[in-house]
Amino acid sequence: MYCKMSGLESTTVSGFAVSLTNPGQNLSTRADNTRDESCLIEDHILPRLDPSFVQYYTVVLSKKPQSHEVSLAETRSHPDLYRPTGSLDTSGYDRVVDHEVTSEDGFKIPVRLYYPEPKKFGNGPHPAHLNFHGGGFVFGDLSTDGQICLSMREAGIVVVDVGYRHCPETIWGKCIEDGWAALKWTRESSSTLDINVASISIGGISAGGHVSLVLQHIARDSGIPLRLCMASVPPSTDVLSYKSYTDSPFSSFHKFSHGPILPWKRIQYFGNICMPQESLPELRAMWPDWWLAPIRAPNWTGLCDSFIRTAEIDPLRDEAEAYGAKLVAGGNKVTVKRYLGCPHIFMHIQVMKQKGEYDVDAIIALKAAHGLSDLGLADAKT
């Protein structure tokens, strides 16, 4: 591991102006002799990252502790201090309404609905898209994807953001049950919610993407039609059960195991909470194996259309794309897009141009899936 940012010059990105070093300059310590966290970007990774991310990482992200670097008791006691990058509390926003859904075991989970502008999209009933946030099945809430949900409703749909339960307060797998309960509730309450029950899609980011992949199969098996599964940077294997990053058969997991944003230490942290080694036999007996690893699902035919989005500099990249390949082999319609130069959570980083591209791509995909207006880029930007 090196502390060099070879070839990068001083740049300005969205208000940030930082010298990222001259070629060959060592960044192992700052002027005050404290550690410079930019050194965590390995030499083989750094040139592949988009410069806007490197600058944001150096100026912002490296200066604050990550949630997995402090005790869980601390993050639970002070959630505002450790909210994920890009979080936005949309409670009280125009056309944003909160509800509760009862899960299979009677537990109440929060959901937040985002309605499109009636002057622009009419009074409904509208198509609906269920969204599941990321956070390693440990973190996240209805603020995590607030900005993204506001953006997606610009497709002319109702976005249903689902606050599924986390570990360790509940056992892993309840997240799937909560997601399934939210999907059924959306369908059963469609007339009250002003939703078109015949036009529903699902999706999520990271852990939420995993939830949506499992629901894609459950819905098919239950005879519930979906218009689209839009999963972003999802794990498709049981990575949280690994003892070492070398347990993964995928190259990206090895290449980027010490990369920024989602290093092996962070994945291991989530694993110790969600799938500790001593609890694995119980978990594997409790849930279908493919819930833990959707890529091991037994049936790949008759699934809804999919839009799988990956990040180039992400350990989960290859397994998500391998899931997409399995969908293709099963005869399903699949679009896979890899965002170059991007780390795991790029869609939450406003200074990256790929974040804006991500939002537009979602609007276009949702319009296409639900048969709404024209599909042009200009229309998506409005």
Contacts in CASP RR format, 6 or more apart in sequence:
PFRMAT RR
TARGET T0000
AUTHOR 0000-0000-0000
METHOD contacts of the structure
MODEL  1
MYCKMSGLESTTVSGFAVSLTNPGQNLSTRADNTRDESCLIEDHILPRLD
PSFVQYYTVVLSKKPQSHEVSLAETRSHPDLYRPTGSLDTSGYDRVVDHE
VTSEDGFKIPVRLYYPEPKKFGNGPHPAHLNFHGGGFVFGDLSTDGQICL
SMREAGIVVVDVGYRHCPETIWGKCIEDGWAALKWTRESSSTLDINVASI
SIGGISAGGHVSLVLQHIARDSGIPLRLCMASVPPSTDVLSYKSYTDSPF
SSFHKFSHGPILPWKRIQYFGNICMPQESLPELRAMWPDWWLAPIRAPNW
TGLCDSFIRTAEIDPLRDEAEAYGAKLVAGGNKVTVKRYLGCPHIFMHIQ
VMKQKGEYDVDAIIALKAAHGLSDLGLADAKT
1 39 0 8 1.000
1 40 0 8 1.000
1 42 0 8 1.000
1 43 0 8 1.000
1 258 0 8 1.000
2 39 0 8 1.000
2 42 0 8 1.000
2 43 0 8 1.000
3 26 0 8 1.000
3 27 0 8 1.000
3 28 0 8 1.000
3 36 0 8 1.000
3 38 0 8 1.000
3 39 0 8 1.000
4 21 0 8 1.000
4 24 0 8 1.000
4 25 0 8 1.000
4 26 0 8 1.000
4 27 0 8 1.000
4 43 0 8 1.000
4 46 0 8 1.000
5 20 0 8 1.000
5 21 0 8 1.000
5 24 0 8 1.000
5 25 0 8 1.000
5 27 0 8 1.000
5 38 0 8 1.000
5 41 0 8 1.000
5 46 0 8 1.000
5 54 0 8 1.000
6 23 0 8 1.000
6 24 0 8 1.000
6 43 0 8 1.000
6 46 0 8 1.000
6 47 0 8 1.000
7 23 0 8 1.000
7 24 0 8 1.000
7 47 0 8 1.000
8 20 0 8 1.000
8 21 0 8 1.000
8 23 0 8 1.000
8 46 0 8 1.000
8 51 0 8 1.000
8 54 0 8 1.000
9 20 0 8 1.000
9 22 0 8 1.000
10 17 0 8 1.000
10 18 0 8 1.000
10 19 0 8 1.000
10 20 0 8 1.000
11 17 0 8 1.000
11 18 0 8 1.000
11 20 0 8 1.000
11 51 0 8 1.000
11 55 0 8 1.000
13 51 0 8 1.000
13 52 0 8 1.000
13 55 0 8 1.000
13 56 0 8 1.000
13 351 0 8 1.000
14 52 0 8 1.000
14 350 0 8 1.000
14 351 0 8 1.000
16 55 0 8 1.000
16 56 0 8 1.000
16 59 0 8 1.000
16 60 0 8 1.000
16 351 0 8 1.000
18 55 0 8 1.000
18 58 0 8 1.000
18 59 0 8 1.000
20 51 0 8 1.000
20 54 0 8 1.000
20 55 0 8 1.000
20 58 0 8 1.000
21 27 0 8 1.000
27 36 0 8 1.000
27 38 0 8 1.000
27 39 0 8 1.000
28 35 0 8 1.000
28 36 0 8 1.000
28 39 0 8 1.000
29 35 0 8 1.000
29 36 0 8 1.000
30 36 0 8 1.000
36 62 0 8 1.000
37 61 0 8 1.000
37 62 0 8 1.000
37 63 0 8 1.000
38 54 0 8 1.000
38 57 0 8 1.000
38 58 0 8 1.000
38 62 0 8 1.000
40 62 0 8 1.000
40 258 0 8 1.000
40 259 0 8 1.000
40 260 0 8 1.000
40 263 0 8 1.000
41 49 0 8 1.000
41 54 0 8 1.000
41 57 0 8 1.000
41 259 0 8 1.000
41 260 0 8 1.000
42 258 0 8 1.000
42 259 0 8 1.000
44 255 0 8 1.000
45 255 0 8 1.000
45 256 0 8 1.000
45 258 0 8 1.000
45 259 0 8 1.000
45 260 0 8 1.000
45 313 0 8 1.000
46 54 0 8 1.000
48 312 0 8 1.000
48 313 0 8 1.000
48 341 0 8 1.000
49 260 0 8 1.000
49 313 0 8 1.000
49 341 0 8 1.000
49 342 0 8 1.000
49 343 0 8 1.000
50 340 0 8 1.000
50 341 0 8 1.000
50 342 0 8 1.000
50 352 0 8 1.000
50 353 0 8 1.000
50 354 0 8 1.000
52 351 0 8 1.000
52 352 0 8 1.000
52 353 0 8 1.000
53 341 0 8 1.000
53 342 0 8 1.000
53 343 0 8 1.000
53 346 0 8 1.000
53 349 0 8 1.000
53 351 0 8 1.000
53 352 0 8 1.000
55 351 0 8 1.000
56 349 0 8 1.000
56 351 0 8 1.000
56 352 0 8 1.000
57 260 0 8 1.000
61 85 0 8 1.000
61 260 0 8 1.000
61 261 0 8 1.000
65 82 0 8 1.000
66 266 0 8 1.000
67 75 0 8 1.000
67 82 0 8 1.000
67 84 0 8 1.000
67 139 0 8 1.000
68 265 0 8 1.000
68 266 0 8 1.000
68 269 0 8 1.000
68 270 0 8 1.000
70 82 0 8 1.000
72 138 0 8 1.000
72 168 0 8 1.000
72 273 0 8 1.000
74 82 0 8 1.000
75 81 0 8 1.000
75 82 0 8 1.000
75 139 0 8 1.000
79 141 0 8 1.000
82 139 0 8 1.000
83 140 0 8 1.000
83 143 0 8 1.000
83 144 0 8 1.000
84 134 0 8 1.000
84 135 0 8 1.000
84 139 0 8 1.000
84 140 0 8 1.000
84 144 0 8 1.000
84 345 0 8 1.000
84 348 0 8 1.000
85 345 0 8 1.000
85 348 0 8 1.000
85 349 0 8 1.000
86 147 0 8 1.000
86 348 0 8 1.000
86 349 0 8 1.000
86 350 0 8 1.000
87 143 0 8 1.000
87 144 0 8 1.000
87 146 0 8 1.000
87 348 0 8 1.000
88 143 0 8 1.000
88 146 0 8 1.000
88 147 0 8 1.000
88 150 0 8 1.000
89 143 0 8 1.000
89 146 0 8 1.000
90 96 0 8 1.000
90 112 0 8 1.000
90 114 0 8 1.000
90 142 0 8 1.000
90 143 0 8 1.000
90 146 0 8 1.000
90 149 0 8 1.000
90 150 0 8 1.000
91 98 0 8 1.000
91 112 0 8 1.000
91 142 0 8 1.000
93 150 0 8 1.000
95 114 0 8 1.000
95 115 0 8 1.000
95 116 0 8 1.000
95 117 0 8 1.000
95 153 0 8 1.000
96 112 0 8 1.000
96 113 0 8 1.000
96 114 0 8 1.000
96 115 0 8 1.000
97 112 0 8 1.000
97 113 0 8 1.000
97 115 0 8 1.000
98 110 0 8 1.000
98 111 0 8 1.000
98 112 0 8 1.000
98 113 0 8 1.000
98 142 0 8 1.000
99 110 0 8 1.000
99 111 0 8 1.000
99 112 0 8 1.000
99 113 0 8 1.000
100 108 0 8 1.000
100 109 0 8 1.000
100 110 0 8 1.000
100 111 0 8 1.000
101 108 0 8 1.000
101 109 0 8 1.000
101 110 0 8 1.000
101 111 0 8 1.000
101 162 0 8 1.000
101 178 0 8 1.000
101 181 0 8 1.000
101 182 0 8 1.000
101 185 0 8 1.000
102 108 0 8 1.000
102 109 0 8 1.000
102 181 0 8 1.000
102 185 0 8 1.000
103 109 0 8 1.000
103 165 0 8 1.000
103 174 0 8 1.000
103 177 0 8 1.000
103 178 0 8 1.000
103 179 0 8 1.000
103 181 0 8 1.000
104 177 0 8 1.000
104 180 0 8 1.000
104 181 0 8 1.000
105 174 0 8 1.000
105 177 0 8 1.000
107 165 0 8 1.000
107 170 0 8 1.000
107 174 0 8 1.000
107 178 0 8 1.000
109 162 0 8 1.000
109 163 0 8 1.000
109 164 0 8 1.000
109 165 0 8 1.000
109 178 0 8 1.000
109 181 0 8 1.000
109 182 0 8 1.000
110 142 0 8 1.000
110 163 0 8 1.000
111 142 0 8 1.000
111 160 0 8 1.000
111 161 0 8 1.000
111 162 0 8 1.000
111 163 0 8 1.000
111 182 0 8 1.000
111 185 0 8 1.000
112 142 0 8 1.000
112 149 0 8 1.000
112 160 0 8 1.000
112 161 0 8 1.000
113 158 0 8 1.000
113 159 0 8 1.000
113 160 0 8 1.000
113 161 0 8 1.000
113 193 0 8 1.000
114 149 0 8 1.000
114 150 0 8 1.000
114 152 0 8 1.000
114 153 0 8 1.000
114 158 0 8 1.000
114 159 0 8 1.000
114 161 0 8 1.000
115 126 0 8 1.000
115 153 0 8 1.000
115 158 0 8 1.000
115 194 0 8 1.000
116 122 0 8 1.000
116 126 0 8 1.000
116 153 0 8 1.000
116 154 0 8 1.000
116 155 0 8 1.000
116 156 0 8 1.000
116 157 0 8 1.000
116 158 0 8 1.000
118 124 0 8 1.000
120 156 0 8 1.000
121 156 0 8 1.000
123 194 0 8 1.000
124 194 0 8 1.000
124 196 0 8 1.000
125 190 0 8 1.000
125 191 0 8 1.000
125 194 0 8 1.000
125 195 0 8 1.000
125 196 0 8 1.000
126 156 0 8 1.000
126 157 0 8 1.000
126 158 0 8 1.000
126 194 0 8 1.000
126 195 0 8 1.000
126 196 0 8 1.000
127 156 0 8 1.000
127 157 0 8 1.000
127 158 0 8 1.000
127 195 0 8 1.000
127 196 0 8 1.000
127 199 0 8 1.000
127 200 0 8 1.000
127 201 0 8 1.000
127 227 0 8 1.000
127 366 0 8 1.000
127 370 0 8 1.000
127 372 0 8 1.000
128 157 0 8 1.000
128 158 0 8 1.000
128 159 0 8 1.000
128 160 0 8 1.000
128 186 0 8 1.000
128 190 0 8 1.000
128 193 0 8 1.000
128 195 0 8 1.000
128 196 0 8 1.000
128 199 0 8 1.000
128 200 0 8 1.000
128 201 0 8 1.000
129 152 0 8 1.000
129 155 0 8 1.000
129 157 0 8 1.000
129 158 0 8 1.000
129 159 0 8 1.000
129 160 0 8 1.000
129 200 0 8 1.000
129 201 0 8 1.000
129 202 0 8 1.000
129 203 0 8 1.000
129 228 0 8 1.000
129 230 0 8 1.000
129 366 0 8 1.000
130 160 0 8 1.000
130 162 0 8 1.000
130 179 0 8 1.000
130 182 0 8 1.000
130 183 0 8 1.000
130 186 0 8 1.000
130 200 0 8 1.000
130 201 0 8 1.000
130 202 0 8 1.000
130 203 0 8 1.000
130 212 0 8 1.000
131 145 0 8 1.000
131 148 0 8 1.000
131 149 0 8 1.000
131 152 0 8 1.000
131 159 0 8 1.000
131 160 0 8 1.000
131 161 0 8 1.000
131 162 0 8 1.000
131 202 0 8 1.000
131 203 0 8 1.000
131 204 0 8 1.000
132 162 0 8 1.000
132 163 0 8 1.000
132 164 0 8 1.000
132 179 0 8 1.000
132 202 0 8 1.000
132 203 0 8 1.000
132 204 0 8 1.000
132 205 0 8 1.000
132 207 0 8 1.000
132 208 0 8 1.000
132 209 0 8 1.000
132 211 0 8 1.000
132 212 0 8 1.000
133 140 0 8 1.000
133 141 0 8 1.000
133 142 0 8 1.000
133 144 0 8 1.000
133 145 0 8 1.000
133 161 0 8 1.000
133 162 0 8 1.000
133 163 0 8 1.000
133 204 0 8 1.000
133 205 0 8 1.000
133 207 0 8 1.000
133 208 0 8 1.000
134 140 0 8 1.000
134 144 0 8 1.000
134 145 0 8 1.000
134 204 0 8 1.000
134 205 0 8 1.000
134 206 0 8 1.000
134 207 0 8 1.000
134 208 0 8 1.000
134 209 0 8 1.000
135 144 0 8 1.000
135 206 0 8 1.000
135 207 0 8 1.000
135 208 0 8 1.000
135 270 0 8 1.000
136 206 0 8 1.000
136 207 0 8 1.000
136 240 0 8 1.000
136 270 0 8 1.000
136 274 0 8 1.000
137 166 0 8 1.000
137 167 0 8 1.000
137 172 0 8 1.000
137 175 0 8 1.000
137 207 0 8 1.000
137 240 0 8 1.000
137 270 0 8 1.000
137 273 0 8 1.000
137 274 0 8 1.000
138 166 0 8 1.000
138 167 0 8 1.000
138 168 0 8 1.000
138 270 0 8 1.000
138 273 0 8 1.000
138 274 0 8 1.000
139 166 0 8 1.000
140 166 0 8 1.000
141 163 0 8 1.000
142 161 0 8 1.000
142 163 0 8 1.000
145 161 0 8 1.000
145 204 0 8 1.000
145 205 0 8 1.000
146 161 0 8 1.000
147 348 0 8 1.000
148 205 0 8 1.000
148 347 0 8 1.000
148 348 0 8 1.000
148 359 0 8 1.000
148 362 0 8 1.000
149 159 0 8 1.000
149 161 0 8 1.000
151 359 0 8 1.000
151 362 0 8 1.000
151 363 0 8 1.000
152 159 0 8 1.000
152 359 0 8 1.000
152 362 0 8 1.000
152 363 0 8 1.000
152 366 0 8 1.000
153 159 0 8 1.000
154 363 0 8 1.000
154 380 0 8 1.000
154 382 0 8 1.000
155 362 0 8 1.000
155 363 0 8 1.000
155 366 0 8 1.000
155 367 0 8 1.000
155 370 0 8 1.000
155 372 0 8 1.000
155 380 0 8 1.000
156 366 0 8 1.000
156 367 0 8 1.000
156 372 0 8 1.000
157 201 0 8 1.000
157 366 0 8 1.000
157 370 0 8 1.000
157 372 0 8 1.000
158 193 0 8 1.000
158 194 0 8 1.000
158 195 0 8 1.000
160 182 0 8 1.000
160 186 0 8 1.000
162 178 0 8 1.000
162 179 0 8 1.000
162 182 0 8 1.000
163 178 0 8 1.000
164 174 0 8 1.000
164 175 0 8 1.000
164 178 0 8 1.000
164 179 0 8 1.000
164 182 0 8 1.000
164 211 0 8 1.000
165 174 0 8 1.000
165 175 0 8 1.000
165 178 0 8 1.000
166 175 0 8 1.000
167 273 0 8 1.000
167 274 0 8 1.000
168 273 0 8 1.000
168 274 0 8 1.000
171 283 0 8 1.000
171 286 0 8 1.000
172 240 0 8 1.000
172 274 0 8 1.000
172 275 0 8 1.000
172 283 0 8 1.000
173 283 0 8 1.000
173 286 0 8 1.000
173 287 0 8 1.000
173 291 0 8 1.000
175 207 0 8 1.000
175 208 0 8 1.000
175 211 0 8 1.000
176 211 0 8 1.000
176 214 0 8 1.000
176 215 0 8 1.000
176 218 0 8 1.000
176 287 0 8 1.000
176 291 0 8 1.000
179 211 0 8 1.000
179 215 0 8 1.000
180 215 0 8 1.000
180 218 0 8 1.000
183 200 0 8 1.000
183 202 0 8 1.000
183 215 0 8 1.000
183 219 0 8 1.000
183 224 0 8 1.000
186 193 0 8 1.000
186 195 0 8 1.000
186 200 0 8 1.000
187 197 0 8 1.000
187 200 0 8 1.000
187 224 0 8 1.000
189 195 0 8 1.000
190 196 0 8 1.000
190 197 0 8 1.000
198 225 0 8 1.000
199 227 0 8 1.000
199 370 0 8 1.000
199 371 0 8 1.000
200 225 0 8 1.000
200 226 0 8 1.000
200 227 0 8 1.000
201 226 0 8 1.000
201 227 0 8 1.000
201 228 0 8 1.000
201 229 0 8 1.000
201 230 0 8 1.000
201 304 0 8 1.000
201 366 0 8 1.000
201 369 0 8 1.000
201 370 0 8 1.000
202 212 0 8 1.000
202 215 0 8 1.000
202 216 0 8 1.000
202 219 0 8 1.000
202 226 0 8 1.000
202 228 0 8 1.000
202 229 0 8 1.000
202 230 0 8 1.000
203 209 0 8 1.000
203 212 0 8 1.000
203 228 0 8 1.000
203 229 0 8 1.000
203 230 0 8 1.000
203 231 0 8 1.000
203 232 0 8 1.000
204 211 0 8 1.000
204 212 0 8 1.000
204 230 0 8 1.000
204 231 0 8 1.000
204 232 0 8 1.000
204 234 0 8 1.000
205 232 0 8 1.000
205 233 0 8 1.000
205 234 0 8 1.000
205 345 0 8 1.000
205 347 0 8 1.000
206 232 0 8 1.000
206 233 0 8 1.000
206 234 0 8 1.000
206 235 0 8 1.000
206 316 0 8 1.000
206 344 0 8 1.000
206 345 0 8 1.000
207 234 0 8 1.000
207 235 0 8 1.000
208 231 0 8 1.000
208 234 0 8 1.000
209 231 0 8 1.000
209 232 0 8 1.000
209 233 0 8 1.000
209 234 0 8 1.000
210 231 0 8 1.000
210 234 0 8 1.000
210 235 0 8 1.000
210 236 0 8 1.000
210 294 0 8 1.000
212 229 0 8 1.000
212 230 0 8 1.000
212 231 0 8 1.000
212 234 0 8 1.000
213 229 0 8 1.000
213 231 0 8 1.000
213 234 0 8 1.000
213 236 0 8 1.000
213 294 0 8 1.000
213 323 0 8 1.000
214 290 0 8 1.000
214 291 0 8 1.000
214 294 0 8 1.000
215 229 0 8 1.000
216 226 0 8 1.000
216 229 0 8 1.000
216 303 0 8 1.000
216 304 0 8 1.000
216 306 0 8 1.000
217 290 0 8 1.000
217 294 0 8 1.000
217 297 0 8 1.000
217 299 0 8 1.000
217 303 0 8 1.000
219 225 0 8 1.000
219 226 0 8 1.000
219 304 0 8 1.000
220 226 0 8 1.000
220 299 0 8 1.000
220 302 0 8 1.000
220 303 0 8 1.000
220 304 0 8 1.000
221 299 0 8 1.000
225 304 0 8 1.000
226 304 0 8 1.000
227 304 0 8 1.000
227 305 0 8 1.000
227 369 0 8 1.000
227 370 0 8 1.000
228 304 0 8 1.000
228 305 0 8 1.000
228 306 0 8 1.000
228 307 0 8 1.000
228 365 0 8 1.000
228 366 0 8 1.000
228 369 0 8 1.000
228 370 0 8 1.000
229 303 0 8 1.000
229 304 0 8 1.000
229 305 0 8 1.000
229 306 0 8 1.000
229 307 0 8 1.000
230 306 0 8 1.000
230 307 0 8 1.000
230 309 0 8 1.000
230 362 0 8 1.000
230 365 0 8 1.000
230 366 0 8 1.000
231 306 0 8 1.000
231 307 0 8 1.000
231 308 0 8 1.000
231 309 0 8 1.000
231 320 0 8 1.000
232 308 0 8 1.000
232 309 0 8 1.000
232 310 0 8 1.000
232 347 0 8 1.000
232 358 0 8 1.000
233 309 0 8 1.000
233 310 0 8 1.000
233 311 0 8 1.000
233 314 0 8 1.000
233 316 0 8 1.000
233 317 0 8 1.000
233 320 0 8 1.000
233 344 0 8 1.000
233 345 0 8 1.000
234 308 0 8 1.000
234 316 0 8 1.000
234 320 0 8 1.000
234 323 0 8 1.000
235 316 0 8 1.000
235 319 0 8 1.000
235 320 0 8 1.000
236 293 0 8 1.000
236 294 0 8 1.000
236 295 0 8 1.000
236 316 0 8 1.000
236 319 0 8 1.000
236 320 0 8 1.000
236 322 0 8 1.000
236 323 0 8 1.000
237 248 0 8 1.000
237 250 0 8 1.000
237 293 0 8 1.000
237 295 0 8 1.000
237 296 0 8 1.000
237 319 0 8 1.000
238 275 0 8 1.000
238 292 0 8 1.000
238 293 0 8 1.000
239 248 0 8 1.000
239 253 0 8 1.000
239 267 0 8 1.000
239 316 0 8 1.000
239 319 0 8 1.000
240 267 0 8 1.000
240 270 0 8 1.000
240 271 0 8 1.000
240 274 0 8 1.000
240 275 0 8 1.000
241 271 0 8 1.000
241 275 0 8 1.000
241 277 0 8 1.000
241 280 0 8 1.000
241 292 0 8 1.000
242 248 0 8 1.000
242 267 0 8 1.000
242 268 0 8 1.000
243 277 0 8 1.000
245 253 0 8 1.000
245 254 0 8 1.000
245 257 0 8 1.000
245 264 0 8 1.000
245 267 0 8 1.000
245 315 0 8 1.000
246 254 0 8 1.000
248 254 0 8 1.000
248 315 0 8 1.000
248 319 0 8 1.000
250 317 0 8 1.000
250 318 0 8 1.000
250 319 0 8 1.000
250 322 0 8 1.000
251 318 0 8 1.000
252 314 0 8 1.000
252 315 0 8 1.000
252 316 0 8 1.000
252 317 0 8 1.000
252 318 0 8 1.000
252 319 0 8 1.000
253 315 0 8 1.000
253 316 0 8 1.000
253 318 0 8 1.000
253 319 0 8 1.000
255 315 0 8 1.000
256 262 0 8 1.000
256 313 0 8 1.000
256 314 0 8 1.000
256 315 0 8 1.000
256 317 0 8 1.000
257 263 0 8 1.000
257 264 0 8 1.000
257 315 0 8 1.000
258 264 0 8 1.000
259 313 0 8 1.000
259 315 0 8 1.000
259 343 0 8 1.000
260 313 0 8 1.000
260 343 0 8 1.000
261 314 0 8 1.000
261 343 0 8 1.000
261 344 0 8 1.000
261 345 0 8 1.000
262 314 0 8 1.000
262 315 0 8 1.000
262 316 0 8 1.000
262 343 0 8 1.000
262 344 0 8 1.000
262 345 0 8 1.000
264 315 0 8 1.000
267 315 0 8 1.000
275 283 0 8 1.000
275 292 0 8 1.000
283 292 0 8 1.000
284 292 0 8 1.000
289 296 0 8 1.000
290 296 0 8 1.000
290 297 0 8 1.000
290 298 0 8 1.000
294 323 0 8 1.000
295 319 0 8 1.000
295 322 0 8 1.000
295 323 0 8 1.000
295 326 0 8 1.000
297 326 0 8 1.000
300 326 0 8 1.000
300 327 0 8 1.000
300 329 0 8 1.000
300 330 0 8 1.000
300 331 0 8 1.000
300 332 0 8 1.000
301 330 0 8 1.000
301 331 0 8 1.000
301 332 0 8 1.000
302 330 0 8 1.000
302 331 0 8 1.000
302 332 0 8 1.000
303 327 0 8 1.000
303 330 0 8 1.000
303 332 0 8 1.000
304 332 0 8 1.000
305 332 0 8 1.000
305 333 0 8 1.000
305 334 0 8 1.000
305 369 0 8 1.000
306 324 0 8 1.000
306 327 0 8 1.000
306 332 0 8 1.000
306 333 0 8 1.000
306 334 0 8 1.000
306 335 0 8 1.000
307 334 0 8 1.000
307 335 0 8 1.000
307 337 0 8 1.000
307 365 0 8 1.000
308 320 0 8 1.000
308 321 0 8 1.000
308 323 0 8 1.000
308 324 0 8 1.000
308 327 0 8 1.000
308 334 0 8 1.000
308 335 0 8 1.000
308 336 0 8 1.000
308 337 0 8 1.000
309 336 0 8 1.000
309 337 0 8 1.000
309 338 0 8 1.000
309 339 0 8 1.000
309 358 0 8 1.000
309 361 0 8 1.000
310 316 0 8 1.000
310 317 0 8 1.000
310 320 0 8 1.000
310 321 0 8 1.000
310 336 0 8 1.000
310 337 0 8 1.000
310 338 0 8 1.000
310 339 0 8 1.000
311 317 0 8 1.000
311 338 0 8 1.000
311 339 0 8 1.000
311 341 0 8 1.000
311 342 0 8 1.000
311 343 0 8 1.000
311 344 0 8 1.000
311 346 0 8 1.000
312 338 0 8 1.000
312 339 0 8 1.000
312 340 0 8 1.000
312 341 0 8 1.000
312 342 0 8 1.000
313 341 0 8 1.000
313 342 0 8 1.000
313 343 0 8 1.000
313 344 0 8 1.000
314 342 0 8 1.000
314 343 0 8 1.000
314 344 0 8 1.000
315 344 0 8 1.000
316 344 0 8 1.000
317 338 0 8 1.000
321 336 0 8 1.000
321 338 0 8 1.000
324 334 0 8 1.000
324 336 0 8 1.000
327 334 0 8 1.000
328 334 0 8 1.000
335 365 0 8 1.000
337 361 0 8 1.000
339 346 0 8 1.000
339 354 0 8 1.000
339 357 0 8 1.000
339 358 0 8 1.000
340 354 0 8 1.000
341 354 0 8 1.000
342 352 0 8 1.000
342 354 0 8 1.000
346 352 0 8 1.000
346 354 0 8 1.000
346 355 0 8 1.000
346 358 0 8 1.000
347 354 0 8 1.000
347 355 0 8 1.000
347 358 0 8 1.000
347 359 0 8 1.000
348 355 0 8 1.000
349 355 0 8 1.000
360 377 0 8 1.000
360 380 0 8 1.000
360 381 0 8 1.000
363 380 0 8 1.000
364 375 0 8 1.000
364 376 0 8 1.000
364 377 0 8 1.000
364 380 0 8 1.000
366 372 0 8 1.000
367 373 0 8 1.000
367 375 0 8 1.000
367 379 0 8 1.000
367 380 0 8 1.000
368 375 0 8 1.000
373 379 0 8 1.000
END
